[in-house]
Amino acid sequence: MIGYLVNRLNRELLSIIKKYQPKILFLYRGSHIEANTLNKIRILVPTIYIISYNNDDPFSTKYPGGIGGTLIRLFLILIFIIHLYIEN
């Protein structure tokens, strides 16, 4: 069942990319997105920015900032992406 769901997720992502031709694809914990799917996306939309973010454990006491620090880092990443988009 899990293999079927992962395959379906990848097929549906390709279908959405094909339909909307986005300039940015932001994957939050994209561990179920297959490399082959990302390659097909690059072929469909060669100029797309593919960003993957995985925050691991935002509640860990080992890393300062906790969830607030994670959100600040995510916000800064998005500002950088928007800057890249505007320049091009």
N, C-alpha and C positions, 0 to 999 in steps of 0.2 A: 504493500500500500504506500509506503513512504517513497519508494522509487517512482511510483506513478505520480504522486503529488509533486515531487521535485521536477519531473519531466513536464508536467502540466504548467507549473510555475514558469519554467523557462520558455515554453511555447507561448504562454500568454504574454510574457514580457516582450518577446520578439514581435508578437502581433501588435502590441501597444506602440512599440518603437516604430514599427512599419507605418502605422496609421498616423501618428502625431509628429514624427521626425523631430524629437526634442533636441535642444542644443546641449542640455546637461542631463545626465543620469546620475542620481545620488542614491547609492546603495547603503542602507544601514543594516549592518550584519548580513552582507550578501553572500554568506557561506554556501547557500544553496543555488547560487547562480553559477552555472558551469562555464568553464573557460571557452568552450565551443560556442556558447550563447553570446559571450562577450565579443568573440571574433566575428560572429554574424552581425552583431550590432555595429561594429566598426565598419563592416562592409556596407550595411544599410545606410548609416549616417557617418561618413568618414570624419566629419568635423566635430563630432560629439565629444564632450568632456565627460569621462566616466570617473566618478568619485566614489570611493568605498570608505566607509567609516565603521569601526568596531570599537566600542568603548570599553571592552572587557568588563571590569568590575568597578562601576562608579561609586560604590558604597564602601570600598576598601579603606581601611584606616592607614594603609601603607603609603597611599598617595595623597598628598595635600590637595584640598579643593573639593573633594567629593563630587557630588552631582552638580553643584554650582560651578566648580572648576571645569567639569566636562562640558557643561552648557556654554561657558565662556569660550572654551577652545573651539567648540562646534560653530559658534557665532563668528569667531575670527576666521575660521576656514571658509565659511560662507561669504564673508566680506572679500576674502582673497579671490574666491571663484567669481564673484560678481565683477571684481576689478579686472580679472582676466577676460571675462566676457565683454565688458565695455571696451577694453583696448582693442579687441579683435572685431 
